[in-house]
Amino acid sequence: MAREQLVRMSEEGVAPMEARPSFTIAEGLADIRRRQDSRTVKYRNAKFLSVTVPVDRDRCDRLLPAGVRMAEDSTALLFVADYPWTNFNSVYREAAIFLNVKHGPFRAAHCPWIVVDDDTAMIGGRETLGFPKKIAEIDWEEAGDSVHATVRRRGVELLRLHGTKGGPRSSLPPIFNQPFRNVLGTLGLSVPRLVTFKTTDEPRELRAAEVELAVGGSFTDPLDTIVSGPPLEGHFRRVDMRVGRLPLPVGLVSPTYLLRTHPMRAS
C-alpha cells in the first residue's frame, strides 16, 4: 500500500494493519527523509491569498526576540492558504502573519502567529520549524477569479479576506521562500533558540489581486492590535513547495521573551 494514498478505515473505524507504523528506527528515518528531503515536493498546488499590510512597529518589536527588530518599512505579509496535497497525507488550510524583520544586517521574516485546521500540520510546524501553530476554523472558497477566506478561533472571527485575481506577475513578495528567524524549543526542558531556514517555491501561477481585508482579535489572537491599516497590495499564487535544509541555530532566546509572548504563542 502506497504511503501517499489516503487510508480507508474499516466500518468499525479501525485502520488496517498494513497502514500502521511498525515503530522501528528504519521506518522513523524513512519518514523523516520523506518529509525533509529537499529533492521531494512537499506541497503541490498550494494556493495563497495574501496581502502586504502596515503594522504597529512598537507593538511588533515587543513580539520579537532579542537581536531581531522590525525592518524599516514596518510591514508584514498576512495570508490564508489552501493545501490540497502534501507528502505527509494531510490536506489542510493555514493562516499566518509574517513580520518583515532585520537580524543584524540580514533581512528575514518572523512568525508570531499562525493557525491551521489539522493537528499533524500543527505538530510538525511547531516542533520542526518554530512556527507557533494553533488550531482554528479556516474556510476557503474559490470561484473563477474570486477567492473568499475566513478564519475563526474560539468563537471569534479573526480574519476575513475577499480577493479578486488580477493580471499575471513575474514575481511576488515571498511567503515561505525567504530566510526566517523563528523560535524553537519553547516548551519543556529544551533550550529555546533562534533558528533560520527557508523553503523553495516552484511557481505555477502568480497574480496581483484586489483584496478586501477585515481583521478581528482576542486576548490570545490580537491581530487587530498588530495590523495598523488597510492592505498596501494583494496577491494570489499557486506554487509547489520543497522543504529546505533543517533549521540552523543562530542564537539563544531569553525567558522574558517566552513569558511576554506566551499567550499568543501557546494559548
Secondary structure, DSSP 8 states (H G I E B T S, - for coil): --TTS-----TTS---GGGS----HHHHHHHHHHHH-TTSEEEEEEEEEEEEEEB-HHHHHTTS-TTEEE-TT-EEEEEEEEES-BTTS--EEEEEEEEEEEETTEEEEEEEEEEES-HHHHHHHHHHH---EEE-EEEEEEETTEEEEEEEETTEEEEEEEEEEEEE-S----SSSS-B-EEE--STTS--EEEE---EEEEEEEEEEEEEEEE---SS--HHHHB-SS-SEEEEEEEEEE--S--EEEEE--HHHHHHHHHHHH-
